[in-house]
Amino acid sequence: MNWLHDHPDVRTIRVAAADLNGVARGKRLPARFADKVFTEGTRFPYSVMNLDIWGEDVEDSPLVFESGDADGLLMPTERGFLPMPWLSAPTALLPIWMFHMDGKPYAGDPRQALARVVERYKALGLTPVVATELEFFLIDDSGKTLRVPPSPRSGKRRTGGEVLSLRALDAFDIFFSQLYDACEAMDIPADTAISEAGPGQFEINLSHQPDPLKAADDSWLFKMLVKGLARAHGFAASFMAKPYDEWPGNGMHMHFSVLDAEGNNIFNDGTPQGSDQMRHAVAGCLAAMEGSGLIFAPHENSYDRLVPDAHAPTGIAWAYENRTAALRIPASGPQARRIEHRVAGGDVNPYLMIAAILGAALIGIEDKMEAPEPIKGNAYALDLPQMPTDWEAAINAFQNCEIMPRIFDRDLITNFAMTKRQELHYMAELSDQEQTELYLDTV
């Protein structure tokens, strides 16, 4: 409440939680009623955390009519109030998450799902250190065909991708300057920005931090901020996995290591190869990768990105300093020894993605799973186990994977699969253009 006291110009607030698709679901209320949210919380039906991508109830979901569409209790997270710099009027956002009425965490809330994984690490005296890299396109969607917005500096449109181009970044300098100012105001640790391989495509890294929940919060809030600020500038920003057929898609890579109780990186044994614990974590991630494919590629459009020779991994393998592998061990000093997980698209729910990766790694560590030999060379040219190649196969693999119930609550697994089967059914009725219009701003 001190934040609101220090910002008397804020007259309205939004309270919002992430549903299973990562879509913000919430309410608007006058700032003078904010104290009630802290003392009493607010209420949503449990089913709201499980809506499909259109915001519709999932048919035959046990959370809807079977249970009377009962309410859950939502309370503020530890994040507190944040400004919403993309809106014209001074406004605050208050992130919330769901509990049962008796105060027990609701396991179907994706943030609670991640918290459960983090608690398992804490019980072993371990702390994951997480960083994300988020790719997105700036897009002019005012016509029938998607294209790059004209540069506010030159008025010209660039028709191709320019990797690591300062000129491409400087073309949207005002947007990026405002974005970094907004990240600072929202306590989002935005680090390096680069231009990517697609036209109007960029990547911004969020810094490593020993708090997976905050890392997930930051990624979720960053996506909301980028999309909102772009609209304020008159164009779209999209984390859609593959908005253009002819260009690489958007990924969300995650780097992670694990600290012991003394703050030592357990992946570091002083050698370039990394420790046994690192290889156990690698093995766990590989073992869960097919089953967690639906987390990393949750939408119809996601599978247009996961094709060979398109800068997105398709084979299930790991390697040292090799970007064609699903898991890459970057070259680094020993203290920075880490795993980069390269499978997820930009369209993921960050809470579920981070939970799936950290959960799988922990299972590998707990079970002392043995990793296969790292690959060398072009992973696309090797005979490797493959990620699911279509949406339905990914849904089936997710439901049938024996590892998933060790990471996620069984009800979350059931509800997420039901959501995706409903989306799969109705997505068949949409044209490619209608699918693009749906996903462009939503994911």
C-alpha positions in Angstrom: 0.0 0.0 0.0 3.0 2.3 0.5 3.5 2.3 -3.3 0.0 3.7 -3.9 0.6 6.3 -1.2 3.8 7.4 -3.0 1.9 7.5 -6.3 -1.3 9.5 -5.6 -1.9 10.1 -9.3 -2.8 6.4 -9.7 -6.6 6.3 -9.6 -7.3 2.7 -10.9 -5.6 -0.6 -10.5 -5.7 -3.9 -12.3 -5.4 -7.2 -10.4 -4.3 -10.1 -12.6 -3.2 -13.7 -12.6 -1.8 -15.9 -15.4 -4.1 -18.6 -16.7 -2.7 -21.9 -18.1 -2.1 -20.2 -21.5 -0.2 -17.3 -19.7 -3.1 -14.9 -20.5 -3.6 -12.3 -17.9 -7.1 -12.7 -16.3 -8.2 -10.1 -13.8 -10.3 -7.1 -12.8 -10.2 -3.3 -12.8 -11.0 -1.4 -9.6 -10.6 2.1 -8.1 -7.4 2.5 -6.2 -9.3 3.4 -3.0 -10.5 -0.2 -2.7 -7.0 -1.7 -3.1 -6.6 -2.3 0.7 -9.5 -4.8 0.5 -7.5 -7.0 -2.0 -4.7 -7.3 0.6 -6.9 -8.1 3.5 -9.7 -10.1 1.9 -8.3 -11.0 -1.6 -10.5 -11.2 -4.6 -12.3 -14.2 -6.2 -12.4 -15.8 -9.6 -14.0 -19.1 -10.5 -11.4 -21.9 -10.6 -12.3 -22.3 -14.2 -10.9 -18.9 -15.1 -7.4 -20.3 -14.7 -8.3 -23.0 -17.3 -10.0 -21.0 -20.1 -9.1 -21.7 -23.7 -7.2 -19.3 -25.9 -10.5 -17.5 -26.9 -11.3 -17.0 -23.2 -14.1 -19.6 -23.3 -14.9 -22.3 -20.7 -13.5 -25.8 -21.5 -16.4 -28.1 -22.3 -16.9 -30.9 -19.8 -14.2 -29.4 -17.5 -14.7 -30.6 -13.9 -14.0 -27.0 -12.9 -17.2 -25.6 -14.5 -20.7 -27.1 -14.1 -19.7 -30.3 -12.3 -18.3 -28.3 -9.4 -20.9 -25.5 -9.7 -18.2 -23.2 -11.2 -16.9 -22.5 -7.6 -14.7 -19.6 -6.7 -11.1 -19.7 -5.7 -9.4 -17.0 -3.6 -6.7 -14.8 -5.2 -4.2 -13.0 -3.1 -1.4 -10.6 -4.0 2.0 -12.1 -4.8 5.1 -10.8 -3.1 5.7 -8.6 -6.1 3.3 -5.8 -5.0 2.2 -2.9 -7.1 3.8 -2.2 -10.5 3.2 0.7 -12.9 1.6 0.0 -16.3 3.6 2.5 -18.5 1.9 1.5 -21.7 -1.4 3.0 -20.6 -2.2 6.7 -21.0 -3.6 7.2 -17.5 -1.4 6.4 -14.4 -2.4 2.9 -13.5 -1.0 0.1 -11.2 -0.9 -3.6 -11.7 -1.2 -6.0 -8.8 -0.2 -9.6 -9.6 -2.2 -12.2 -7.8 -2.3 -16.0 -7.5 -4.9 -18.5 -6.6 -5.6 -20.4 -3.3 -8.4 -22.5 -2.0 -10.7 -20.8 0.5 -8.9 -22.6 3.3 -5.6 -20.9 2.3 -4.1 -24.0 0.6 -2.4 -23.2 -2.7 -4.4 -24.1 -5.8 -2.3 -26.5 -7.8 -4.0 -25.6 -11.1 -2.5 -22.1 -10.9 0.7 -22.1 -13.1 2.5 -19.8 -10.6 1.6 -22.2 -7.8 2.9 -25.1 -10.0 6.3 -23.4 -10.2 6.3 -22.6 -6.5 5.8 -26.3 -5.8 8.9 -27.2 -7.8 11.0 -24.4 -6.2 10.0 -25.7 -2.7 11.4 -29.2 -3.7 14.7 -27.5 -4.5 14.6 -25.6 -1.2 14.0 -28.9 0.8 17.3 -30.1 -0.6 19.1 -26.9 0.2 19.3 -26.0 -3.5 18.5 -22.7 -5.3 18.0 -22.6 -9.1 19.4 -19.5 -10.8 17.4 -18.7 -13.9 17.6 -16.3 -16.9 15.4 -16.1 -19.9 15.9 -14.8 -23.5 12.8 -13.5 -25.2 12.4 -13.0 -28.9 9.6 -11.0 -30.5 8.6 -9.3 -33.7 7.6 -5.7 -34.2 4.8 -5.9 -36.8 2.5 -3.6 -38.8 -0.7 -5.5 -38.8 -2.9 -2.7 -40.1 -3.3 -4.4 -43.5 -4.1 -7.9 -44.8 -0.4 -8.8 -44.9 1.9 -8.6 -41.9 5.0 -6.5 -42.4 7.7 -4.5 -40.6 6.5 -1.1 -39.2 8.1 1.9 -40.8 11.0 3.2 -38.7 10.0 6.3 -36.7 13.4 7.7 -37.6 13.4 7.3 -41.4 9.9 6.3 -42.3 11.3 3.4 -44.2 10.5 -0.3 -43.8 13.3 -2.8 -43.8 12.3 -5.9 -45.7 14.8 -8.4 -44.4 16.4 -9.6 -41.2 19.6 -8.2 -39.9 21.4 -10.2 -37.2 23.1 -8.1 -34.6 22.4 -4.9 -36.5 22.8 -1.7 -34.7 21.0 0.0 -37.5 17.9 -2.2 -37.0 17.9 -1.4 -33.3 18.4 2.3 -33.8 15.5 2.4 -36.3 13.3 1.9 -33.2 15.4 3.7 -30.7 12.5 5.6 -29.1 10.5 2.4 -28.6 13.5 0.6 -27.0 14.5 3.6 -24.9 11.0 3.7 -23.5 10.9 -0.1 -23.1 14.1 0.0 -21.0 12.8 2.9 -18.8 9.5 0.9 -18.3 11.5 -2.3 -17.4 13.4 -0.3 -14.7 10.2 1.1 -13.3 8.7 -2.4 -13.2 11.8 -4.0 -11.7 12.3 -6.2 -14.8 16.1 -6.8 -15.2 16.3 -6.2 -19.0 19.8 -6.7 -20.2 21.1 -7.0 -23.7 19.0 -6.3 -26.8 19.9 -7.5 -30.3 18.3 -7.7 -33.7 17.5 -11.2 -34.9 17.2 -13.1 -38.2 13.7 -12.1 -39.1 12.5 -8.6 -40.3 11.6 -6.5 -37.3 12.7 -9.4 -35.0 14.5 -8.7 -31.7 15.7 -10.4 -28.6 16.1 -9.1 -25.1 17.8 -11.0 -22.3 16.6 -10.9 -18.7 19.4 -11.2 -16.2 20.2 -14.3 -14.2 18.6 -14.3 -10.7 18.4 -16.9 -7.8 14.6 -16.6 -7.7 12.7 -18.7 -10.3 9.4 -17.2 -9.4 10.6 -13.7 -10.0 12.3 -14.8 -13.2 8.9 -16.2 -14.4 7.1 -13.1 -13.2 9.6 -10.9 -15.1 9.1 -12.9 -18.3 5.3 -12.8 -18.0 5.3 -9.0 -17.2 7.8 -8.3 -19.9 5.6 -9.9 -22.6 2.7 -7.8 -21.3 4.8 -4.7 -21.3 6.3 -5.1 -24.8 2.9 -5.8 -26.4 1.2 -2.9 -24.6 4.0 -0.4 -25.3 4.1 -1.4 -29.0 0.4 -0.7 -29.4 1.0 2.7 -27.8 3.5 3.3 -30.6 1.0 2.3 -33.3 2.2 -1.2 -34.2 2.1 -4.7 -32.7 4.7 -6.7 -30.9 4.2 -10.5 -31.1 5.7 -13.4 -29.3 3.8 -15.8 -31.6 6.0 -18.7 -32.4 6.0 -18.3 -36.2 4.2 -15.2 -37.6 6.0 -15.4 -40.9 6.3 -18.6 -42.9 9.6 -17.6 -44.6 11.5 -16.4 -41.5 12.7 -18.0 -38.3 10.2 -18.0 -35.4 10.3 -16.6 -31.9 11.9 -18.6 -29.1 12.2 -18.2 -25.3 15.5 -19.8 -24.2 16.2 -20.4 -20.6 19.6 -20.6 -18.9 19.9 -22.2 -15.5 22.3 -23.4 -12.9 21.8 -24.6 -9.3 23.4 -23.3 -6.1 24.0 -25.4 -3.0 23.4 -24.0 0.6 26.9 -22.4 0.5 26.2 -20.6 -2.7 28.4 -22.9 -4.9 27.3 -23.8 -8.4 26.8 -27.5 -8.3 27.2 -27.7 -12.1 30.8 -26.6 -11.7 33.6 -29.1 -11.0 36.4 -26.9 -12.3 36.4 -28.5 -15.7 34.9 -27.4 -19.0 32.8 -30.6 -19.0 30.9 -29.7 -15.9 30.0 -31.8 -12.9 28.1 -35.1 -12.6 25.2 -33.2 -11.2 25.0 -31.1 -14.4 24.9 -34.3 -16.5 22.2 -35.7 -14.2 20.2 -32.5 -14.8 20.8 -32.8 -18.5 19.6 -36.4 -18.4 16.4 -35.4 -16.6 15.6 -32.7 -19.1 16.2 -35.0 -22.0 14.0 -37.7 -20.4 11.1 -35.3 -20.0 11.5 -33.4 -23.2 9.0 -35.3 -25.4 6.4 -35.3 -22.6 6.9 -31.6 -21.9 6.7 -30.7 -25.6 3.2 -29.3 -25.1 4.5 -26.9 -22.5 7.2 -25.7 -24.9 5.0 -25.6 -27.9 1.4 -25.0 -26.6 -0.3 -23.8 -29.7 -1.1 -24.8 -33.3 1.3 -22.2 -34.7 4.1 -23.5 -32.4 4.8 -26.5 -34.7 5.5 -24.3 -37.7 8.6 -23.2 -35.7 9.8 -26.6 -34.7 11.1 -27.7 -38.1 14.6 -28.7 -39.3 17.1 -26.0 -40.3 15.0 -23.2 -38.9 17.0 -22.2 -35.8 14.8 -24.2 -33.5 15.8 -27.6 -32.1 13.8 -30.7 -33.3 16.1 -33.5 -32.1 16.3 -34.5 -28.4 20.0 -34.2 -27.6 22.6 -32.1 -25.8 26.0 -30.6 -26.7 28.7 -28.3 -25.7 28.5 -24.9 -27.4 26.2 -26.0 -30.2 23.0 -24.1 -31.0 21.5 -26.9 -33.1 21.0 -29.0 -29.9 18.0 -28.8 -27.7 20.2 -28.4 -24.6 23.4 -26.4 -25.0 26.2 -26.0 -22.5 27.6 -22.5 -23.3 31.3 -21.8 -23.1 31.9 -20.0 -19.9 34.0 -19.7 -16.8 33.6 -22.5 -14.4 31.5 -20.5 -11.9 29.1 -19.7 -14.7 28.6 -23.3 -15.8 25.0 -23.7 -16.8 22.5 -25.4 -19.1 20.7 -23.5 -21.9 17.3 -25.0 -22.8 16.5 -24.0 -26.3 13.2 -25.7 -27.2 10.4 -23.3 -26.0 8.8 -20.8 -28.3 8.0 -17.2 -27.4 4.4 -18.2 -27.1 4.8 -20.2 -23.9 3.5 -19.7 -20.4 6.7 -18.8 -18.6 5.5 -20.3 -15.3 4.8 -23.7 -16.8 8.0 -23.6 -18.9 10.3 -22.8 -16.0 8.5 -25.4 -13.8 8.8 -28.1 -16.5 12.5 -27.5 -17.0 13.5 -27.2 -13.4 11.3 -30.1 -12.4 12.8 -32.3 -15.0 16.4 -31.3 -14.0 15.6 -32.0 -10.4 14.3 -35.5 -11.2 17.5 -36.1 -13.1 19.6 -35.0 -10.1 17.5 -37.0 -7.5 17.5 -40.1 -9.6 21.1 -39.7 -10.7 20.1 -40.2 -14.3 22.8 -40.8 -16.8 23.0 -38.5 -19.8 23.9 -40.0 -23.2 27.1 -38.7 -24.9 26.9 -35.1 -26.1 26.5 -34.8 -29.9 28.8 -33.0 -32.2 28.0 -31.3 -35.4 24.7 -30.5 -37.0 21.9 -32.0 -34.9 19.4 -31.7 -37.8 21.6 -34.2 -39.8 21.7 -36.8 -37.0 19.4 -39.7 -36.3 18.0 -38.5 -33.0 14.8 -39.0 -31.0 12.5 -36.2 -32.1 10.2 -33.7 -30.4 6.5 -34.1 -31.2 5.9 -32.8 -34.7 2.3 -31.8 -34.3 -0.1 -30.5 -31.7 -2.1 -33.7 -31.2 1.0 -35.8 -30.7 2.3 -33.4 -28.1 -1.0 -33.5 -26.2 -0.9 -37.3 -26.2 2.8 -37.3 -25.1 2.1 -34.9 -22.3 -0.8 -36.9 -20.9 1.0 -40.2 -21.2 4.4 -39.1 -19.9 5.3 -40.8 -16.6 7.5 -37.9 -15.5 4.9 -35.2 -15.8 3.0 -36.2 -12.6 6.3 -35.9 -10.7 6.4 -32.2 -11.8 2.8 -31.1 -12.0 -0.4 -31.9 -10.1 -2.5 -34.5 -12.0 -5.5 -32.1 -12.2 -3.3 -29.5 -13.9 -2.2 -32.1 -16.4 -5.8 -33.2 -17.1 -7.1 -29.6 -17.3 -4.2 -28.4 -19.6 -4.7 -31.3 -21.9 -8.5 -30.7 -22.0 -7.9 -27.1 -22.9 -5.5 -28.0 -25.7 -7.8 -30.6 -27.1 -10.7 -28.1 -27.2 -8.4 -25.6 -29.0 -7.2 -28.3 -31.4 -10.8 -29.0 -32.3 -12.0 -25.5 -32.9 -8.7 -24.3 -34.5 -9.5 -26.5 -37.5 -12.4 -24.2 -38.3 -10.1 -21.2 -38.7 -8.1 -20.1 -41.8 -4.4 -19.3 -41.5 -5.1 -15.6 -41.4 -7.7 -16.1 -38.6 -5.2 -18.1 -36.6 -2.6 -15.4 -37.0 -5.1 -12.7 -35.9 -5.9 -14.8 -32.8 -2.3 -15.6 -31.8 -0.6 -12.3 -32.7 -1.6 -10.4 -29.6 -2.8 -13.2 -27.3 0.3 -15.3 -26.8 
